[in-house]
Amino acid sequence: MTFKTLAMDSKLLKALMEDLDSFINGKEFYRRIGKAWKRGYLLYGPPGTGKSSLIAAMANHLKFDIYDLDLTDVQSNSELRFLLLSTPSRSIIVLEDINCNAKLQNRESKNDPQNQGDNKESSISWMACGLAVVMNVRIIIITSNHREHLDPALLRPGSMDLHICMSYCNISVFKKLAFNYLGLFHHDLFEQIEELIEEVDVTPAEVAWELMKNATDAEASLQGLVNFLREKRTEPDKAKTIN
């Protein structure tokens, strides 16, 4: 996945690319201000909106390696710090779907009488502290379906410097998908599809799936998407009827 093929809002993508380029060329700036040469990104939004694809494109753009960190395998704050410090320079450390992780107690504190008061500390809270140890030329990415559920300590500058909302499909994203899957810049059905996309909440993943069903027949593919969007538009009415 590259930024060239990534189906993402064009203005948002441009801003992100500028931020990444500023970061990667900022060695002297970070040295001058005495801070670790690192950057944190929070990608949030519904499932299927392209968070994983964006991470792959970022890594490709920077020529960085990706390291996925599963919090459910981390037993303590010290273990988290060790894992973070073990990642090499020019790496992207990814913590995905952290809103789905139950609040885990610091397992070290359970066995330490001096730390009994810390038993209620969640894995998310001490993760915020752990991010502070990340060293030079690294990017930390956290993905979440619900930003409002995250510990405020994770959201402040220095932990997550840039928050990127990965939302439902819009016209810009649809046109990119249509070109990627069908090689089309325009079609008679585009206007109808664009009107429907503005009326319903549909993810880029859903649109891509519909386009792939008849990728060798652009007319059939787009008509299938129209039918899908129309059906999706009526879903709230169906729910009301059932209730």
C-alpha positions as CSV (number, residue, x, y, z in Angstrom):
1,M,0.0,0.0,0.0
2,T,1.3,3.5,-0.9
3,F,-0.1,7.0,-0.6
4,K,-0.6,6.9,-4.3
5,T,-3.1,4.1,-4.1
6,L,-4.5,4.8,-0.6
7,A,-8.2,5.7,-0.6
8,M,-8.3,8.6,1.8
9,D,-9.6,12.1,1.9
10,S,-7.2,14.1,-0.2
11,K,-6.9,17.2,2.1
12,L,-6.3,15.0,5.1
13,L,-3.7,12.9,3.3
14,K,-1.9,16.0,2.1
15,A,-1.7,17.3,5.7
16,L,-0.4,14.0,7.0
17,M,2.3,13.7,4.3
18,E,3.5,17.2,5.1
19,D,3.6,16.3,8.8
20,L,5.6,13.0,8.1
21,D,8.0,14.8,5.8
22,S,8.6,17.5,8.5
23,F,9.2,14.8,11.1
24,I,11.7,12.8,9.0
25,N,13.6,15.9,8.1
26,G,13.6,17.3,11.6
27,K,16.7,15.8,13.1
28,E,18.4,19.1,13.8
29,F,15.1,20.6,15.2
30,Y,14.7,17.8,17.7
31,R,18.3,18.0,18.7
32,R,18.1,21.7,19.2
33,I,15.0,21.6,21.5
34,G,16.4,18.6,23.4
35,K,13.6,16.2,22.7
36,A,13.5,12.6,21.5
37,W,13.1,12.5,17.7
38,K,9.7,10.7,17.7
39,R,6.1,11.4,16.6
40,G,2.8,10.0,17.9
41,Y,-0.3,9.5,15.7
42,L,-3.8,8.6,16.9
43,L,-5.9,7.1,14.1
44,Y,-9.5,6.8,15.2
45,G,-12.9,6.0,13.6
46,P,-15.2,3.1,12.8
47,P,-13.9,-0.3,11.7
48,G,-13.3,-0.5,7.9
49,T,-12.2,3.1,7.4
50,G,-8.6,2.3,6.4
51,K,-6.6,2.7,9.5
52,S,-4.4,-0.4,8.8
53,S,-4.0,0.6,5.2
54,L,-2.8,4.0,6.2
55,I,-0.2,2.6,8.6
56,A,1.1,0.4,5.7
57,A,1.3,3.5,3.4
58,M,3.1,5.5,6.1
59,A,5.7,2.8,6.6
60,N,6.2,2.5,2.8
61,H,6.6,6.3,2.5
62,L,9.2,6.5,5.2
63,K,10.8,3.2,4.5
64,F,10.2,2.3,8.2
65,D,9.6,-1.2,9.6
66,I,6.3,-1.9,11.5
67,Y,6.2,-3.5,14.9
68,D,2.8,-4.5,16.2
69,L,2.5,-4.5,20.0
70,D,-0.3,-6.6,21.6
71,L,-1.2,-5.1,25.0
72,T,-2.8,-8.4,26.1
73,D,0.6,-10.0,26.0
74,V,2.2,-7.3,28.2
75,Q,2.3,-8.3,31.9
76,S,3.6,-5.0,33.4
77,N,4.8,-1.5,33.0
78,S,8.4,-2.6,33.0
79,E,7.8,-5.2,30.3
80,L,6.1,-2.6,28.2
81,R,9.1,-0.3,28.6
82,F,11.5,-3.1,27.6
83,L,9.5,-3.9,24.5
84,L,9.4,-0.3,23.4
85,L,13.1,0.2,24.0
86,S,13.9,-3.0,22.0
87,T,12.5,-1.6,18.8
88,P,15.2,-0.4,16.4
89,S,15.6,3.0,15.0
90,R,13.4,3.9,11.9
91,S,10.4,1.9,13.1
92,I,6.7,2.3,13.5
93,I,5.3,1.0,16.8
94,V,1.6,0.1,16.4
95,L,-0.9,-0.5,19.1
96,E,-4.2,-1.4,17.4
97,D,-7.8,-1.2,18.7
98,I,-6.7,-0.3,22.2
99,N,-10.3,0.6,23.1
100,C,-11.1,-3.1,22.8
101,N,-8.5,-4.0,25.5
102,A,-10.1,-4.5,28.9
103,K,-8.6,-2.5,31.6
104,L,-5.9,-4.8,32.9
105,Q,-4.3,-4.5,36.3
106,N,-0.6,-4.1,36.6
107,R,0.2,-7.7,37.3
108,E,3.4,-6.8,39.1
109,S,1.5,-4.8,41.7
110,K,-0.6,-7.8,42.6
111,N,2.4,-9.6,44.0
112,D,4.0,-6.6,45.6
113,P,2.6,-5.5,48.9
114,Q,4.1,-2.0,48.5
115,N,2.1,-1.6,45.2
116,Q,-1.3,-2.7,46.3
117,G,-2.7,0.8,45.8
118,D,-1.8,0.6,42.1
119,N,-3.9,-2.5,41.4
120,K,-6.6,-0.3,39.8
121,E,-4.1,1.1,37.3
122,S,-5.1,0.1,33.8
123,S,-2.8,-1.1,31.1
124,I,-3.8,2.0,29.1
125,S,-2.7,4.3,31.8
126,W,0.8,2.9,32.2
127,M,1.1,2.6,28.5
128,A,1.0,6.4,28.4
129,C,4.0,6.4,30.7
130,G,5.8,3.8,28.7
131,L,5.5,5.9,25.5
132,A,7.7,8.5,27.1
133,V,10.8,6.1,26.9
134,V,10.6,5.7,23.1
135,M,13.8,6.9,21.6
136,N,14.9,8.6,18.4
137,V,13.6,8.1,14.9
138,R,10.5,6.3,15.8
139,I,6.8,6.7,15.2
140,I,4.1,5.5,17.6
141,I,0.6,4.8,16.2
142,I,-2.4,4.1,18.3
143,T,-5.7,3.1,16.6
144,S,-9.1,3.2,18.2
145,N,-12.7,3.0,17.3
146,H,-13.7,5.4,20.0
147,R,-11.3,8.3,20.9
148,E,-13.7,9.4,23.7
149,H,-13.0,6.2,25.6
150,L,-9.3,6.7,25.7
151,D,-7.3,7.8,28.8
152,P,-6.7,11.6,28.4
153,A,-3.0,10.9,29.2
154,L,-2.7,9.2,25.8
155,L,-4.2,12.2,23.9
156,R,-1.9,15.0,25.0
157,P,0.9,16.3,22.8
158,G,4.1,14.3,23.5
159,S,2.1,11.0,23.5
160,M,-0.2,11.5,20.5
161,D,0.9,14.6,18.6
162,L,-1.6,14.4,15.7
163,H,-5.1,13.0,15.8
164,I,-6.5,11.7,12.5
165,C,-10.2,10.9,12.1
166,M,-10.7,8.0,9.7
167,S,-14.3,8.5,8.9
168,Y,-16.9,7.1,6.5
169,C,-16.5,7.2,2.7
170,N,-16.8,10.5,1.0
171,I,-16.8,11.5,-2.6
172,S,-13.0,12.0,-2.7
173,V,-12.4,8.5,-1.3
174,F,-15.0,6.9,-3.6
175,K,-13.4,8.4,-6.7
176,K,-10.0,7.0,-5.6
177,L,-11.5,3.6,-5.1
178,A,-13.3,3.7,-8.5
179,F,-9.9,4.4,-10.1
180,N,-8.0,1.8,-8.1
181,Y,-10.5,-1.0,-8.8
182,L,-12.1,-0.1,-12.1
183,G,-9.6,2.3,-13.7
184,L,-12.4,5.0,-14.0
185,F,-12.1,8.7,-13.6
186,H,-15.8,9.2,-14.5
187,H,-18.9,7.3,-15.3
188,D,-22.6,8.1,-15.7
189,L,-23.4,6.5,-12.4
190,F,-20.9,8.5,-10.4
191,E,-23.4,11.4,-9.8
192,Q,-26.0,9.0,-8.4
193,I,-23.4,7.2,-6.2
194,E,-22.0,10.4,-4.9
195,E,-25.5,11.6,-3.8
196,L,-26.1,8.3,-2.0
197,I,-22.7,8.4,-0.3
198,E,-23.6,11.8,1.2
199,E,-26.8,10.3,2.6
200,V,-25.5,7.1,4.2
201,D,-22.7,6.0,6.5
202,V,-20.6,3.5,4.4
203,T,-17.0,2.6,5.0
204,P,-14.3,2.6,2.3
205,A,-14.0,-1.2,3.0
206,E,-17.7,-1.7,2.2
207,V,-17.4,0.3,-1.0
208,A,-14.2,-1.5,-2.1
209,W,-15.9,-4.9,-1.5
210,E,-18.9,-3.9,-3.7
211,L,-16.6,-2.7,-6.5
212,M,-14.5,-5.9,-6.4
213,K,-17.6,-8.1,-6.9
214,N,-17.7,-7.2,-10.6
215,A,-14.3,-5.6,-11.2
216,T,-14.1,-6.8,-14.8
217,D,-17.5,-5.1,-15.6
218,A,-17.5,-1.5,-14.6
219,E,-21.2,-1.0,-15.3
220,A,-22.2,-4.0,-13.3
221,S,-19.8,-3.1,-10.5
222,L,-21.1,0.5,-10.1
223,Q,-24.8,-0.6,-10.4
224,G,-24.2,-3.1,-7.7
225,L,-22.8,-0.3,-5.5
226,V,-25.8,1.8,-6.2
227,N,-28.1,-1.1,-5.2
228,F,-26.1,-1.6,-2.0
229,L,-26.2,2.0,-1.1
230,R,-29.9,2.2,-1.7
231,E,-30.5,-0.8,0.5
232,K,-28.3,0.7,3.2
233,R,-30.2,3.9,3.0
234,T,-33.4,2.1,3.9
235,E,-31.9,0.2,6.8
236,P,-33.0,2.7,9.5
237,D,-36.6,2.5,8.2
238,K,-36.5,-1.3,8.3
239,A,-35.4,-1.1,11.9
240,K,-38.3,1.2,12.8
241,T,-40.7,-1.2,11.0
242,I,-39.4,-4.2,12.9
243,N,-39.7,-2.4,16.3
